[in-house]
Amino acid sequence: MIRIITSKSEWGDALKEVRSFDFYHTFDYHQISKTRAEEAVLISYRDRKSIILLPLLLRRIFDSDYYDATSVYGYAGPLGVNIDNGFDAKRFQECLDDYFLEKKVVAVFSRLNPYIPEQDALLSGIGVIKSIGNVVNIDITKTPEAQRSAYRRDTRSRVNKARRLCSVRLARGPKDIEAFVNIYRETMEKLDADDSYFFDKEYFFNFLECEGFKTDILLAIHNDTGDITAGSMFVKTNDIVQYHLSGTKTEYMKIAPARLLLDEMRLMATKQGYRYFNLGGGYKNREDPLFDFKSSFSDDYKSFKIWTHVVDREKYREFTVLSKVEENNDFFPAYRA
């Protein structure tokens, strides 16, 4: 019932069989996200008409013969089709554990996707599902006027001002992409962000070549100077638009061009027939100034959850002792803290 998929063609064929998926579930995104020490796998489970897919990154634990598994950066988790009241979730979970034990997987961690409703049902009863914050969604099935009515007054005002001062266009060619990369890096440095938020230039060019989803980089151009003041990367898959990466030149922060780019993508995505526009949450899932910025566009919040599962508790304790950290710290798995 369990099959492990690692080839691009089989991975793509499997995704076509499920009802919906996000770009975080695709083969290409896993390939550009994984390190050299990680192996991307798609666990496929079939039982009669039911299909479940779970993408993970496998990595060796220290220098041992054991592994753990994690998810890519973003919103992943399991996908399912034909998961009705008669579906035996317990049988699926037993088969999953059998695979993990055979592969010597000690622990599993996955960020879940707020827009894939069946994930809780598939994982409830195996490991722990925990809500760690909210993400902000704009319901782009509503009219543009109804969407805009949810904006806070200051955001409406700043979007109007930015629209008077700047025009918006899609990035065209390598020079535009390099300009966006430089602005993004400048913003991350200014925010003193973790290393995980920095990507080399090759990552962005590889991202744009990925198949299975569409990537738009919008640029805000100052009408007087011709400068690129800000850039934002948006990723579209099925009925979901994700606000992925963004940056603003320091000297243009006061005119808030990033707000204009969100407003412009909202209008584009509505016209193109998408359903969800996920702005994400705060830095490290906190309700901080970044969350406040995003929530100024909408009060439609979705719960962001993670799944943690200790498969082999004895080995988990052993590695935690070896790492000299407390097992009850907030990091999972504890031995990687």
DRENGU-493386 format. One record per residue (C-alpha): residue number from 1; y, z, x; chain. Coordinates in pm, whole numbers. Example, Ala and Ser with C-alpha at 12.3 -4.5 7.8 and 13.67 -1.06 7.14 Angstrom:
2
<lodo i="1" north="-450" up="780" east="1230" ch="A"/>
<lodo i="2" north="-106" up="714" east="1367" ch="A"/>
END
This chain:
337
<lodo i="1" north="0" up="0" east="0" ch="A"/>
<lodo i="2" north="233" up="54" east="299" ch="A"/>
<lodo i="3" north="328" up="-244" east="514" ch="A"/>
<lodo i="4" north="573" up="-241" east="805" ch="A"/>
<lodo i="5" north="809" up="-538" east="827" ch="A"/>
<lodo i="6" north="996" up="-620" east="1148" ch="A"/>
<lodo i="7" north="1059" up="-996" east="1130" ch="A"/>
<lodo i="8" north="1380" up="-1142" east="989" ch="A"/>
<lodo i="9" north="1214" up="-1386" east="749" ch="A"/>
<lodo i="10" north="979" up="-1128" east="594" ch="A"/>
<lodo i="11" north="1262" up="-872" east="573" ch="A"/>
<lodo i="12" north="1481" up="-1120" east="389" ch="A"/>
<lodo i="13" north="1199" up="-1221" east="153" ch="A"/>
<lodo i="14" north="1132" up="-855" east="71" ch="A"/>
<lodo i="15" north="1498" up="-789" east="-15" ch="A"/>
<lodo i="16" north="1500" up="-1085" east="-254" ch="A"/>
<lodo i="17" north="1231" up="-912" east="-461" ch="A"/>
<lodo i="18" north="1434" up="-598" east="-536" ch="A"/>
<lodo i="19" north="1704" up="-573" east="-800" ch="A"/>
<lodo i="20" north="1996" up="-495" east="-574" ch="A"/>
<lodo i="21" north="2073" up="-404" east="-215" ch="A"/>
<lodo i="22" north="2372" up="-349" east="11" ch="A"/>
<lodo i="23" north="2450" up="-507" east="347" ch="A"/>
<lodo i="24" north="2337" up="-183" east="513" ch="A"/>
<lodo i="25" north="1980" up="-275" east="410" ch="A"/>
<lodo i="26" north="1972" up="-617" east="578" ch="A"/>
<lodo i="27" north="1782" up="-721" east="889" ch="A"/>
<lodo i="28" north="2093" up="-850" east="1067" ch="A"/>
<lodo i="29" north="2292" up="-531" east="1018" ch="A"/>
<lodo i="30" north="2002" up="-328" east="1157" ch="A"/>
<lodo i="31" north="1985" up="-552" east="1462" ch="A"/>
<lodo i="32" north="2353" up="-514" east="1550" ch="A"/>
<lodo i="33" north="2347" up="-141" east="1473" ch="A"/>
<lodo i="34" north="2042" up="-27" east="1665" ch="A"/>
<lodo i="35" north="2040" up="80" east="2029" ch="A"/>
<lodo i="36" north="1794" up="-58" east="2283" ch="A"/>
<lodo i="37" north="1589" up="259" east="2243" ch="A"/>
<lodo i="38" north="1552" up="214" east="1866" ch="A"/>
<lodo i="39" north="1319" up="-6" east="1662" ch="A"/>
<lodo i="40" north="1429" up="-134" east="1321" ch="A"/>
<lodo i="41" north="1154" up="-127" east="1057" ch="A"/>
<lodo i="42" north="1141" up="-197" east="685" ch="A"/>
<lodo i="43" north="873" up="13" east="515" ch="A"/>
<lodo i="44" north="734" up="-180" east="218" ch="A"/>
<lodo i="45" north="533" up="-5" east="-54" ch="A"/>
<lodo i="46" north="367" up="-183" east="-346" ch="A"/>
<lodo i="47" north="185" up="-40" east="-645" ch="A"/>
<lodo i="48" north="109" up="-286" east="-924" ch="A"/>
<lodo i="49" north="451" up="-424" east="-1024" ch="A"/>
<lodo i="50" north="651" up="-157" east="-843" ch="A"/>
<lodo i="51" north="806" up="-229" east="-504" ch="A"/>
<lodo i="52" north="988" up="17" east="-277" ch="A"/>
<lodo i="53" north="1162" up="-72" east="48" ch="A"/>
<lodo i="54" north="1290" up="182" east="300" ch="A"/>
<lodo i="55" north="1473" up="61" east="614" ch="A"/>
<lodo i="56" north="1479" up="297" east="913" ch="A"/>
<lodo i="57" north="1544" up="310" east="1286" ch="A"/>
<lodo i="58" north="1257" up="463" east="1485" ch="A"/>
<lodo i="59" north="1337" up="639" east="1814" ch="A"/>
<lodo i="60" north="1125" up="828" east="2065" ch="A"/>
<lodo i="61" north="1186" up="1203" east="2092" ch="A"/>
<lodo i="62" north="1278" up="1285" east="2452" ch="A"/>
<lodo i="63" north="994" up="1166" east="2680" ch="A"/>
<lodo i="64" north="716" up="1253" east="2438" ch="A"/>
<lodo i="65" north="472" up="1043" east="2237" ch="A"/>
<lodo i="66" north="649" up="1147" east="1917" ch="A"/>
<lodo i="67" north="925" up="980" east="1715" ch="A"/>
<lodo i="68" north="1183" up="1052" east="1454" ch="A"/>
<lodo i="69" north="1360" up="813" east="1218" ch="A"/>
<lodo i="70" north="1721" up="772" east="1111" ch="A"/>
<lodo i="71" north="1929" up="530" east="907" ch="A"/>
<lodo i="72" north="2198" up="289" east="1018" ch="A"/>
<lodo i="73" north="2566" up="388" east="999" ch="A"/>
<lodo i="74" north="2673" up="353" east="638" ch="A"/>
<lodo i="75" north="2491" up="377" east="306" ch="A"/>
<lodo i="76" north="2122" up="290" east="323" ch="A"/>
<lodo i="77" north="1819" up="468" east="170" ch="A"/>
<lodo i="78" north="1531" up="329" east="-38" ch="A"/>
<lodo i="79" north="1539" up="35" east="-277" ch="A"/>
<lodo i="80" north="1310" up="-8" east="-575" ch="A"/>
<lodo i="81" north="1218" up="-245" east="-852" ch="A"/>
<lodo i="82" north="1010" up="-177" east="-1165" ch="A"/>
<lodo i="83" north="1050" up="199" east="-1122" ch="A"/>
<lodo i="84" north="988" up="312" east="-1479" ch="A"/>
<lodo i="85" north="858" up="632" east="-1638" ch="A"/>
<lodo i="86" north="502" up="538" east="-1549" ch="A"/>
<lodo i="87" north="574" up="502" east="-1178" ch="A"/>
<lodo i="88" north="384" up="752" east="-961" ch="A"/>
<lodo i="89" north="649" up="870" east="-714" ch="A"/>
<lodo i="90" north="412" up="1133" east="-574" ch="A"/>
<lodo i="91" north="163" up="864" east="-471" ch="A"/>
<lodo i="92" north="441" up="673" east="-294" ch="A"/>
<lodo i="93" north="553" up="988" east="-113" ch="A"/>
<lodo i="94" north="196" up="1068" east="-2" ch="A"/>
<lodo i="95" north="156" up="717" east="142" ch="A"/>
<lodo i="96" north="492" up="750" east="316" ch="A"/>
<lodo i="97" north="389" up="1079" east="477" ch="A"/>
<lodo i="98" north="54" up="929" east="582" ch="A"/>
<lodo i="99" north="243" up="651" east="763" ch="A"/>
<lodo i="100" north="482" up="897" east="931" ch="A"/>
<lodo i="101" north="195" up="1118" east="1050" ch="A"/>
<lodo i="102" north="-1" up="819" east="1181" ch="A"/>
<lodo i="103" north="309" up="696" east="1367" ch="A"/>
<lodo i="104" north="376" up="1053" east="1495" ch="A"/>
<lodo i="105" north="713" up="1069" east="1320" ch="A"/>
<lodo i="106" north="826" up="1432" east="1324" ch="A"/>
<lodo i="107" north="1142" up="1411" east="1109" ch="A"/>
<lodo i="108" north="1334" up="1158" east="899" ch="A"/>
<lodo i="109" north="1705" up="1139" east="818" ch="A"/>
<lodo i="110" north="1876" up="886" east="593" ch="A"/>
<lodo i="111" north="2221" up="845" east="445" ch="A"/>
<lodo i="112" north="2184" up="735" east="84" ch="A"/>
<lodo i="113" north="2375" up="473" east="-112" ch="A"/>
<lodo i="114" north="2592" up="594" east="-404" ch="A"/>
<lodo i="115" north="2548" up="258" east="-579" ch="A"/>
<lodo i="116" north="2165" up="248" east="-582" ch="A"/>
<lodo i="117" north="2074" up="477" east="-877" ch="A"/>
<lodo i="118" north="1696" up="506" east="-828" ch="A"/>
<lodo i="119" north="1712" up="669" east="-484" ch="A"/>
<lodo i="120" north="1706" up="1029" east="-611" ch="A"/>
<lodo i="121" north="1399" up="958" east="-827" ch="A"/>
<lodo i="122" north="1213" up="796" east="-537" ch="A"/>
<lodo i="123" north="1276" up="1081" east="-291" ch="A"/>
<lodo i="124" north="1286" up="1387" east="-515" ch="A"/>
<lodo i="125" north="996" up="1612" east="-412" ch="A"/>
<lodo i="126" north="973" up="1498" east="-50" ch="A"/>
<lodo i="127" north="1219" up="1657" east="189" ch="A"/>
<lodo i="128" north="1569" up="1759" east="79" ch="A"/>
<lodo i="129" north="1845" up="1557" east="-88" ch="A"/>
<lodo i="130" north="2189" up="1705" east="-33" ch="A"/>
<lodo i="131" north="2533" up="1597" east="-154" ch="A"/>
<lodo i="132" north="2782" up="1622" east="132" ch="A"/>
<lodo i="133" north="3097" up="1486" east="-29" ch="A"/>
<lodo i="134" north="3246" up="1212" east="-242" ch="A"/>
<lodo i="135" north="3336" up="849" east="-187" ch="A"/>
<lodo i="136" north="3611" up="667" east="-376" ch="A"/>
<lodo i="137" north="3523" up="370" east="-595" ch="A"/>
<lodo i="138" north="3750" up="122" east="-768" ch="A"/>
<lodo i="139" north="3583" up="-8" east="-1082" ch="A"/>
<lodo i="140" north="3661" up="-377" east="-1048" ch="A"/>
<lodo i="141" north="3498" up="-463" east="-1380" ch="A"/>
<lodo i="142" north="3822" up="-336" east="-1536" ch="A"/>
<lodo i="143" north="4129" up="-554" east="-1566" ch="A"/>
<lodo i="144" north="4359" up="-560" east="-1260" ch="A"/>
<lodo i="145" north="4624" up="-383" east="-1469" ch="A"/>
<lodo i="146" north="4383" up="-102" east="-1565" ch="A"/>
<lodo i="147" north="4276" up="-64" east="-1202" ch="A"/>
<lodo i="148" north="4635" up="-42" east="-1083" ch="A"/>
<lodo i="149" north="4723" up="216" east="-1348" ch="A"/>
<lodo i="150" north="4495" up="461" east="-1161" ch="A"/>
<lodo i="151" north="4707" up="430" east="-844" ch="A"/>
<lodo i="152" north="4919" up="731" east="-761" ch="A"/>
<lodo i="153" north="5292" up="663" east="-792" ch="A"/>
<lodo i="154" north="5354" up="674" east="-415" ch="A"/>
<lodo i="155" north="5074" up="421" east="-354" ch="A"/>
<lodo i="156" north="5213" up="178" east="-614" ch="A"/>
<lodo i="157" north="5555" up="209" east="-449" ch="A"/>
<lodo i="158" north="5423" up="159" east="-95" ch="A"/>
<lodo i="159" north="5206" up="-137" east="-195" ch="A"/>
<lodo i="160" north="5511" up="-300" east="-355" ch="A"/>
<lodo i="161" north="5720" up="-241" east="-42" ch="A"/>
<lodo i="162" north="5448" up="-375" east="191" ch="A"/>
<lodo i="163" north="5407" up="-684" east="-28" ch="A"/>
<lodo i="164" north="5779" up="-758" east="4" ch="A"/>
<lodo i="165" north="5768" up="-726" east="384" ch="A"/>
<lodo i="166" north="5427" up="-881" east="461" ch="A"/>
<lodo i="167" north="5199" up="-1162" east="359" ch="A"/>
<lodo i="168" north="4818" up="-1150" east="366" ch="A"/>
<lodo i="169" north="4570" up="-1403" east="497" ch="A"/>
<lodo i="170" north="4209" up="-1421" east="610" ch="A"/>
<lodo i="171" north="4139" up="-1400" east="982" ch="A"/>
<lodo i="172" north="4095" up="-1748" east="1131" ch="A"/>
<lodo i="173" north="3913" up="-1800" east="1459" ch="A"/>
<lodo i="174" north="3857" up="-1589" east="1774" ch="A"/>
<lodo i="175" north="4224" up="-1506" east="1837" ch="A"/>
<lodo i="176" north="4264" up="-1344" east="1497" ch="A"/>
<lodo i="177" north="3939" up="-1152" east="1539" ch="A"/>
<lodo i="178" north="4040" up="-1026" east="1883" ch="A"/>
<lodo i="179" north="4377" up="-917" east="1742" ch="A"/>
<lodo i="180" north="4194" up="-720" east="1471" ch="A"/>
<lodo i="181" north="3960" up="-561" east="1727" ch="A"/>
<lodo i="182" north="4256" up="-449" east="1938" ch="A"/>
<lodo i="183" north="4438" up="-300" east="1637" ch="A"/>
<lodo i="184" north="4122" up="-121" east="1523" ch="A"/>
<lodo i="185" north="4065" up="29" east="1869" ch="A"/>
<lodo i="186" north="4429" up="137" east="1891" ch="A"/>
<lodo i="187" north="4391" up="318" east="1558" ch="A"/>
<lodo i="188" north="4069" up="493" east="1660" ch="A"/>
<lodo i="189" north="4227" up="607" east="1988" ch="A"/>
<lodo i="190" north="4530" up="740" east="1801" ch="A"/>
<lodo i="191" north="4300" up="936" east="1569" ch="A"/>
<lodo i="192" north="4091" up="1062" east="1865" ch="A"/>
<lodo i="193" north="3782" up="944" east="1678" ch="A"/>
<lodo i="194" north="3423" up="1008" east="1792" ch="A"/>
<lodo i="195" north="3261" up="757" east="2025" ch="A"/>
<lodo i="196" north="3046" up="636" east="1733" ch="A"/>
<lodo i="197" north="3358" up="477" east="1578" ch="A"/>
<lodo i="198" north="3419" up="255" east="1880" ch="A"/>
<lodo i="199" north="3246" up="-82" east="1899" ch="A"/>
<lodo i="200" north="3262" up="-344" east="2172" ch="A"/>
<lodo i="201" north="3413" up="-685" east="2100" ch="A"/>
<lodo i="202" north="3070" up="-848" east="2079" ch="A"/>
<lodo i="203" north="2982" up="-626" east="1781" ch="A"/>
<lodo i="204" north="3258" up="-780" east="1567" ch="A"/>
<lodo i="205" north="3171" up="-1139" east="1654" ch="A"/>
<lodo i="206" north="2800" up="-1069" east="1591" ch="A"/>
<lodo i="207" north="2891" up="-905" east="1261" ch="A"/>
<lodo i="208" north="3069" up="-1216" east="1138" ch="A"/>
<lodo i="209" north="2762" up="-1427" east="1219" ch="A"/>
<lodo i="210" north="2526" up="-1206" east="1019" ch="A"/>
<lodo i="211" north="2345" up="-1364" east="725" ch="A"/>
<lodo i="212" north="2266" up="-1200" east="392" ch="A"/>
<lodo i="213" north="2620" up="-1081" east="326" ch="A"/>
<lodo i="214" north="2977" up="-1207" east="344" ch="A"/>
<lodo i="215" north="3244" up="-1055" east="568" ch="A"/>
<lodo i="216" north="3617" up="-1097" east="513" ch="A"/>
<lodo i="217" north="3878" up="-975" east="761" ch="A"/>
<lodo i="218" north="4219" up="-960" east="595" ch="A"/>
<lodo i="219" north="4534" up="-950" east="809" ch="A"/>
<lodo i="220" north="4882" up="-834" east="705" ch="A"/>
<lodo i="221" north="5148" up="-1053" east="871" ch="A"/>
<lodo i="222" north="5506" up="-929" east="897" ch="A"/>
<lodo i="223" north="5729" up="-1192" east="737" ch="A"/>
<lodo i="224" north="6019" up="-1152" east="985" ch="A"/>
<lodo i="225" north="5840" up="-1100" east="1318" ch="A"/>
<lodo i="226" north="5516" up="-1289" east="1252" ch="A"/>
<lodo i="227" north="5326" up="-992" east="1397" ch="A"/>
<lodo i="228" north="4981" up="-894" east="1272" ch="A"/>
<lodo i="229" north="5064" up="-545" east="1148" ch="A"/>
<lodo i="230" north="4719" up="-440" east="1022" ch="A"/>
<lodo i="231" north="4368" up="-567" east="962" ch="A"/>
<lodo i="232" north="4078" up="-460" east="743" ch="A"/>
<lodo i="233" north="3713" up="-568" east="737" ch="A"/>
<lodo i="234" north="3543" up="-592" east="397" ch="A"/>
<lodo i="235" north="3175" up="-668" east="343" ch="A"/>
<lodo i="236" north="3041" up="-820" east="21" ch="A"/>
<lodo i="237" north="2680" up="-807" east="-96" ch="A"/>
<lodo i="238" north="2547" up="-871" east="-446" ch="A"/>
<lodo i="239" north="2790" up="-678" east="-671" ch="A"/>
<lodo i="240" north="2929" up="-438" east="-406" ch="A"/>
<lodo i="241" north="3234" up="-469" east="-180" ch="A"/>
<lodo i="242" north="3249" up="-222" east="110" ch="A"/>
<lodo i="243" north="3568" up="-123" east="293" ch="A"/>
<lodo i="244" north="3410" up="-116" east="637" ch="A"/>
<lodo i="245" north="3668" up="-93" east="920" ch="A"/>
<lodo i="246" north="4047" up="-93" east="931" ch="A"/>
<lodo i="247" north="4341" up="-46" east="1167" ch="A"/>
<lodo i="248" north="4722" up="-53" east="1171" ch="A"/>
<lodo i="249" north="4960" up="-109" east="1462" ch="A"/>
<lodo i="250" north="5145" up="213" east="1538" ch="A"/>
<lodo i="251" north="5493" up="61" east="1508" ch="A"/>
<lodo i="252" north="5418" up="-62" east="1155" ch="A"/>
<lodo i="253" north="5265" up="256" east="1013" ch="A"/>
<lodo i="254" north="5577" up="333" east="806" ch="A"/>
<lodo i="255" north="5542" up="19" east="594" ch="A"/>
<lodo i="256" north="5175" up="100" east="512" ch="A"/>
<lodo i="257" north="5027" up="-253" east="541" ch="A"/>
<lodo i="258" north="4671" up="-115" east="512" ch="A"/>
<lodo i="259" north="4747" up="-23" east="150" ch="A"/>
<lodo i="260" north="4850" up="-382" east="86" ch="A"/>
<lodo i="261" north="4519" up="-508" east="228" ch="A"/>
<lodo i="262" north="4320" up="-281" east="-5" ch="A"/>
<lodo i="263" north="4527" up="-397" east="-299" ch="A"/>
<lodo i="264" north="4476" up="-762" east="-205" ch="A"/>
<lodo i="265" north="4098" up="-725" east="-167" ch="A"/>
<lodo i="266" north="4085" up="-546" east="-503" ch="A"/>
<lodo i="267" north="4244" up="-850" east="-667" ch="A"/>
<lodo i="268" north="4025" up="-1098" east="-479" ch="A"/>
<lodo i="269" north="3701" up="-911" east="-554" ch="A"/>
<lodo i="270" north="3791" up="-877" east="-923" ch="A"/>
<lodo i="271" north="3850" up="-1250" east="-949" ch="A"/>
<lodo i="272" north="3520" up="-1317" east="-767" ch="A"/>
<lodo i="273" north="3322" up="-1106" east="-1016" ch="A"/>
<lodo i="274" north="3215" up="-806" east="-809" ch="A"/>
<lodo i="275" north="3145" up="-471" east="-977" ch="A"/>
<lodo i="276" north="3208" up="-195" east="-723" ch="A"/>
<lodo i="277" north="3471" up="-161" east="-452" ch="A"/>
<lodo i="278" north="3370" up="129" east="-230" ch="A"/>
<lodo i="279" north="3656" up="270" east="-22" ch="A"/>
<lodo i="280" north="3432" up="537" east="132" ch="A"/>
<lodo i="281" north="3519" up="900" east="196" ch="A"/>
<lodo i="282" north="3700" up="1112" east="450" ch="A"/>
<lodo i="283" north="3640" up="1150" east="823" ch="A"/>
<lodo i="284" north="3299" up="1316" east="861" ch="A"/>
<lodo i="285" north="3283" up="1334" east="479" ch="A"/>
<lodo i="286" north="3567" up="1586" east="450" ch="A"/>
<lodo i="287" north="3840" up="1575" east="186" ch="A"/>
<lodo i="288" north="4104" up="1522" east="453" ch="A"/>
<lodo i="289" north="4413" up="1296" east="485" ch="A"/>
<lodo i="290" north="4187" up="989" east="505" ch="A"/>
<lodo i="291" north="4019" up="1088" east="177" ch="A"/>
<lodo i="292" north="4360" up="1158" east="26" ch="A"/>
<lodo i="293" north="4473" up="807" east="125" ch="A"/>
<lodo i="294" north="4169" up="647" east="-37" ch="A"/>
<lodo i="295" north="4179" up="863" east="-351" ch="A"/>
<lodo i="296" north="4540" up="755" east="-409" ch="A"/>
<lodo i="297" north="4388" up="425" east="-533" ch="A"/>
<lodo i="298" north="4133" up="567" east="-777" ch="A"/>
<lodo i="299" north="3992" up="888" east="-922" ch="A"/>
<lodo i="300" north="3646" up="734" east="-973" ch="A"/>
<lodo i="301" north="3436" up="939" east="-731" ch="A"/>
<lodo i="302" north="3070" up="883" east="-642" ch="A"/>
<lodo i="303" north="2855" up="1151" east="-478" ch="A"/>
<lodo i="304" north="2751" up="1071" east="-119" ch="A"/>
<lodo i="305" north="2410" up="1220" east="-36" ch="A"/>
<lodo i="306" north="2179" up="1248" east="262" ch="A"/>
<lodo i="307" north="1802" up="1287" east="275" ch="A"/>
<lodo i="308" north="1628" up="1502" east="538" ch="A"/>
<lodo i="309" north="1253" up="1541" east="571" ch="A"/>
<lodo i="310" north="1051" up="1739" east="825" ch="A"/>
<lodo i="311" north="711" up="1569" east="838" ch="A"/>
<lodo i="312" north="549" up="1777" east="1113" ch="A"/>
<lodo i="313" north="699" up="2128" east="1098" ch="A"/>
<lodo i="314" north="503" up="2260" east="1398" ch="A"/>
<lodo i="315" north="625" up="1980" east="1626" ch="A"/>
<lodo i="316" north="976" up="2010" east="1481" ch="A"/>
<lodo i="317" north="990" up="2377" east="1585" ch="A"/>
<lodo i="318" north="843" up="2293" east="1925" ch="A"/>
<lodo i="319" north="1111" up="2031" east="2001" ch="A"/>
<lodo i="320" north="1383" up="2260" east="1867" ch="A"/>
<lodo i="321" north="1272" up="2538" east="2104" ch="A"/>
<lodo i="322" north="1264" up="2290" east="2394" ch="A"/>
<lodo i="323" north="1620" up="2178" east="2314" ch="A"/>
<lodo i="324" north="1742" up="2541" east="2314" ch="A"/>
<lodo i="325" north="1935" up="2513" east="1989" ch="A"/>
<lodo i="326" north="1907" up="2711" east="1668" ch="A"/>
<lodo i="327" north="1683" up="2550" east="1408" ch="A"/>
<lodo i="328" north="1918" up="2652" east="1125" ch="A"/>
<lodo i="329" north="2225" up="2473" east="1267" ch="A"/>
<lodo i="330" north="2386" up="2209" east="1045" ch="A"/>
<lodo i="331" north="2272" up="1914" east="1256" ch="A"/>
<lodo i="332" north="1955" up="1726" east="1163" ch="A"/>
<lodo i="333" north="1720" up="1701" east="1333" ch="A"/>
<lodo i="334" north="1820" up="2028" east="1502" ch="A"/>
<lodo i="335" north="1672" up="1933" east="1840" ch="A"/>
<lodo i="336" north="1921" up="1645" east="1871" ch="A"/>
<lodo i="337" north="2226" up="1868" east="1820" ch="A"/>
END
